Amino acid sequence: MEPIANPLFNSETVAHPLPTDPREINAVVLAARHCYCLHPYFSMRYGSRGSTFARSDGGYLVTLVEQPQGKVDKQVFWLANLLARRGMPRWLMEAHLDCLYAALSAAVPERENAFCKLQHTANLLRAARQRWIPQSDFDELLATFDSACPGWITNAGGLMGAAVCDEYCGLDMAVPSLMSWMADDSRFSQRWCKAANETLERARSIAAQAKAR
């Protein structure tokens, strides 16, 4: 009888460890699906290929919990920075880690202490983001954009704010890699592009004020 293929395996990635516990595998799949539902930008820009990477990345992240917290933080930040330069602000990694922690802790409660390492790293990413744009301002950016372009891409306004936070954290490509898609007038209406650029400028203004303090 042929072994069942691990649904987290991705032939496009460099070989890396993946969980083998069926409960963890299922939790990773559920977490990736939940994150995609929270942030439809994923599927709109990256499609099914992005979903495959979300699952394989999630599987890799789970295996990190066997390492000391410092190594978990270092590896997650490395991956988050890489993805931010490819159009995925680190806010999305933050959300993915939150989803992973919740799904894994529910599926394998006896290992919750290990999974807390992922939540710890999510909190570090959150703190880095909030250093430049406080959560209340971030929520306002998100709501204002969603009001200007209701029902188009849920949570899209937060992407511009998050990319600016990444930019202020030293990731120079974070904004252009996002805005090359988000403000593409061949893809979106003039109304959308105007709102996207206005949100970006408002986010930069808030971050500049934070830097000046």
Secondary structure, 3 states (H helix, E strand, C coil): CCCCCCCCCCCCCCCCCCCCCHHHHHHHHHHHHHHHHHCCHHHHHHHHHHHHHHHHHHHHHHHHHHCCHHHHHHHHHHHHHHHHCCCCCHHHHHHHHHHHHHHHHHHCHHHHHHHHHHHHHHHHHHHHHHHHCCHHHHHHHHHHHHHHCCCCCCCHHHHHHHHHHHHHCCCCCHHHHHHHHHCCCCCCCHHHHHHHHHHHHHHHHHHHHHHHC
